[in-house]
Amino acid sequence: MRRSPGGELVLAHDPAEARTASALRFSAALERLRTGARPGTELLIDLKEPDTAPAIAAALKGAGLAARTLVCCGGPDVMHRLAADHPELRRAWSFESVRQAAAARLAWPRYSFARQAAAAVALGLAEAVSVRRALVRPRLVRAVHRAGGRVYAWDVTGAGQARRLSARGVDGLIGDDPRLLREASRSRGRASA
């Protein structure tokens, strides 16, 4: 989620996409979800620009979709602000690399990545972690599950990856190929985005 040059929220992964005329407006996407999605369909938002959180929360509330949305963000400071300002939004701590996880240490500098993620869930800072597929290890999945959270793996690009990640116990797969994700979720009974 980013802002277009005109300030409108658009569905875009990077700034270049946000500048294109074809970028889907967030308001249009919410309307499609509100009126045309299958019952129970949930929304995952990757919060690229933390200052957009108030506008995103307001739009989700207005569309009646706040409770069906998981907001992924990449740092404890952003998660703290979201929890304080928008407690109705569910949160996932998003990690791309172990280096990013190490830099974002919460209050426990000696904790492993798995323990950091589990602690964030146990403390109510996040209800899930969203991690690049290369970071998904059984220890991480077990720790987060024991804390009562979920693990989502992203950047899933192939059927083999989807099968391996599902076998490791992830709760959901995130990628760009809806057919691949649907097949993987049907075969393992897991969620996909």
CORVEN-V832785 format. One record per residue. PHI is phi in degrees with one decimal (none if undefined). PSI is psi in degrees with one decimal (NA if undefined). D_CENTER is the distance of its C-alpha to the mean C-alpha in Angstrom with 1 decimal. Layout:
PHI/PSI/D_CENTER, PHI/PSI/D_CENTER
//
This chain:
none/127.1/11.3, -140.8/173.0/14.7, -98.3/141.7/18.2, -75.7/168.8/21.0, -56.3/-26.5/24.3, -84.9/-0.8/25.5, 93.9/0.2/22.8, -84.3/142.6/21.1, -71.5/130.8/17.4, -134.1/155.8/16.6, -83.2/106.7/13.9, -153.2/139.6/14.3, -82.9/-37.0/12.7, -131.9/167.4/15.7, -58.8/-34.1/18.6, -63.7/-41.5/21.0, -63.8/-37.9/19.1, -64.8/-24.2/19.0, -85.6/-8.2/22.8, -82.6/150.2/23.6, -68.8/-21.4/25.3, -86.2/-2.8/23.3, -61.2/129.8/19.9, -73.3/126.7/18.8, -66.9/139.9/19.1, -59.8/-40.7/16.3, -61.2/-39.5/19.1, -68.0/-39.9/20.2, -64.1/-41.3/16.9, -64.6/-39.1/16.7, -63.3/-41.9/20.4, -61.5/-44.1/19.9, -64.8/-42.6/17.2, -65.0/-38.2/19.6, -104.6/-24.2/22.6, -120.8/-6.8/22.0, -80.4/152.7/19.1, -61.8/146.5/20.1, -55.0/138.1/20.1, 88.4/-6.3/17.1, -62.7/132.8/14.7, -111.2/162.4/11.3, -118.8/135.8/9.0, -116.7/125.0/5.4, -115.7/125.3/5.9, -92.4/107.1/5.4, -77.4/98.6/8.2, -83.8/-31.3/10.8, -124.2/100.1/13.7, -53.7/-28.8/13.6, -69.9/-8.4/16.8, -84.9/-8.6/15.4, -54.2/-45.7/13.7, -61.3/-41.4/17.1, -67.9/-38.6/17.5, -64.5/-46.8/14.1, -60.1/-43.3/14.8, -63.2/-42.6/18.4, -65.7/-41.4/17.6, -64.8/-42.6/15.4, -62.2/-45.4/18.2, -60.4/-34.2/20.8, -88.3/-3.4/19.4, 72.0/26.2/19.1, -113.9/5.1/15.4, -58.5/-43.0/14.0, -71.1/-17.6/14.2, -100.0/15.9/12.4, -120.4/137.8/9.2, -114.1/122.5/5.9, -102.0/120.5/5.3, -94.7/131.2/3.5, -142.3/157.3/7.0, -105.8/38.4/9.5, -176.0/149.3/12.3, -63.9/-32.1/14.1, -64.3/-41.1/16.1, -67.2/-42.1/13.3, -63.7/-40.9/12.0, -59.5/-45.1/15.7, -63.9/-43.6/16.3, -61.8/-44.0/13.5, -62.5/-40.3/14.9, -73.4/-44.8/18.4, -88.0/-28.4/18.3, -139.5/66.6/15.9, -64.4/-16.7/15.9, -74.0/-15.8/15.3, -87.5/131.6/11.6, -78.9/145.9/9.5, -124.4/145.3/7.4, -128.0/135.1/5.4, -84.4/120.8/7.3, -103.0/131.1/6.4, -127.8/135.5/9.7, -101.6/-30.0/11.7, -148.7/160.9/15.0, -64.8/-34.8/17.1, -59.4/-43.5/18.8, -62.7/-41.2/15.8, -63.0/-41.7/15.4, -65.3/-38.2/19.1, -69.0/-26.2/19.2, -95.9/18.9/16.8, -42.1/134.0/19.0, -76.8/-120.7/19.0, -98.0/8.0/22.5, -126.1/80.3/23.2, -61.6/-21.5/24.1, -95.2/-1.8/25.5, -72.5/143.7/22.6, -70.6/167.6/21.1, -56.7/-44.4/17.5, -61.7/-42.6/17.2, -70.4/-35.0/19.1, -61.0/-48.7/17.1, -62.6/-44.3/13.8, -64.2/-39.0/15.9, -64.7/-39.9/17.6, -60.3/-39.0/14.6, -70.6/-47.8/13.9, -60.0/-33.1/17.6, -85.2/-2.4/18.1, 81.1/10.8/15.7, -71.0/-35.3/13.8, -146.0/156.5/10.5, -105.7/-4.0/10.4, -155.3/164.9/8.1, -121.0/142.9/7.4, -119.4/111.4/5.4, -125.2/147.1/8.6, -57.5/142.7/10.8, -53.8/-33.6/13.0, -66.8/-18.6/16.0, -89.2/-9.4/14.9, -75.1/113.3/14.7, -127.4/151.7/17.9, -53.7/-37.6/19.5, -61.3/-42.3/20.0, -62.9/-48.6/16.4, -60.9/-46.1/15.6, -61.4/-45.2/18.8, -63.2/-45.2/18.3, -67.7/-41.5/14.9, -63.2/-42.4/16.4, -60.7/-31.8/19.6, -80.5/-5.1/17.8, 93.9/13.6/16.5, -106.6/-178.2/12.8, -121.5/157.5/10.7, -121.9/125.6/9.6, -113.7/133.0/7.4, -105.1/133.5/9.2, -121.7/167.5/8.7, 71.9/38.0/11.7, -84.0/117.5/13.5, -119.7/-5.7/16.7, -144.6/159.4/19.4, -63.5/-38.4/20.7, -62.7/-42.9/21.8, -60.7/-45.5/18.5, -59.6/-43.5/17.0, -64.7/-44.8/20.0, -62.9/-43.3/19.8, -67.5/-40.2/16.2, -62.6/-40.2/17.0, -65.2/-26.8/20.2, -79.9/-5.1/18.5, 95.0/15.0/16.9, -63.1/154.6/13.2, -91.3/-16.0/11.9, -164.7/155.6/10.0, -118.5/139.9/10.2, -125.1/128.6/8.5, -166.4/-176.3/11.3, -95.8/-7.6/13.8, -109.6/97.8/16.4, -58.4/-36.2/16.1, -63.8/-44.7/19.4, -59.7/-45.7/18.4, -67.6/-39.1/15.3, -62.5/-45.3/17.5, -59.9/-45.3/20.3, -64.0/-40.5/18.3, -70.6/-32.9/16.9, -69.3/-40.8/20.5, -70.8/-26.5/22.1, -115.9/-4.4/20.1, 69.8/30.8/19.2, -110.3/163.5/15.4, -78.6/156.3/12.5, -143.5/158.3/11.2, -137.9/NA/9.2
//
